[in-house]
Amino acid sequence: MKKFLIVLLLIIAVVAGGALFYINSIGGPYDPSNTESISVEIPEGTGASAIGEILEQNGIIESALKFKLFLKFSGFNDVMKAGTYMLSPSMSMEEIVQKLVENKVETMSFTIPEGLTLKQTAQKLADQGMGSYEVFLDEMQNGTFNYDWLQNNSLEGYLFPNTYSVPMDYTEHDIINTMLAQFEISVMSYYQDVSSPVKSELTLNEILAAASIIERECKVDDERPLVASVIYNRIHQSIKLEMCSTVQYILLETTGEVKEDLTYADMAIESPYNTYLHFGLPPGPICSPGMASIKAALEPADTNYLYFVLSAKLDGTSEFTADYNEFLRYKDAYWAAHTAG
């Protein structure tokens, strides 16, 4: 009887050892020397057998059958999840399965700075490898996005500047929607909570138009509320805004030209966005403003300023005044320093 038990135990040990050896042999990397990362998409509702076939088709594993056997004998009973994964033939079966079980979906990041137009944003996204410029621009101009605050407005001014991280399988439409969702989180929550008289005078789109001018005209955060006060003071006194940024927007949209110094011919271009020709705010934003400019547009400083111009210090700050002659002196001083530099 003892001999039988010993033989039985030996057989069990041999079988277990063989099973362990087999699991280890099929669980090793398909190609340890190939460390290339390959994007693999696992659709929603895909079972273990189909996942194995997808991995085999993409050259991640040698055999879908071995993958299925590995799952059976290794005790991985957790459900593998859908998503887009970066996998390599140098990964072991266990590493691959662990990623699929823990849903370690690969992401991609991009950054959109403040002050970009729709076209510039589309180009920035394309330059960062997020998709096609043409598709981005078409989605921005013709796509459907369900936000009450958008109404019938263009997306100009609503693509919130930020650094984003999104799943690898996101389309151009998904990426734009992510930026709009961030606008809702960052801007609309603040807009709804802030107590500001400006909200009773202007629509959201008009406030964003003011914020976009502030964004393009101002380089120093502390001065943004002062620029906002100039804009609103001029509107209240029926003085044209005469903001260079609005003409620069026209030129950028029509010719693609980024122009710092404007000519009199530029300032005579007929467009509803030309604040040298038309009173009040332009029809919509001229770029996507950041939060500092939006807050300034909602909560302007209380001043009597009607003019501002870049300082002769050439440090990005501006000089503010309510006196036209003083403005001219500041302007002459700036141009003298600017041309000398």
Disulfide bonds with the S-S distance in Angstrom:
none
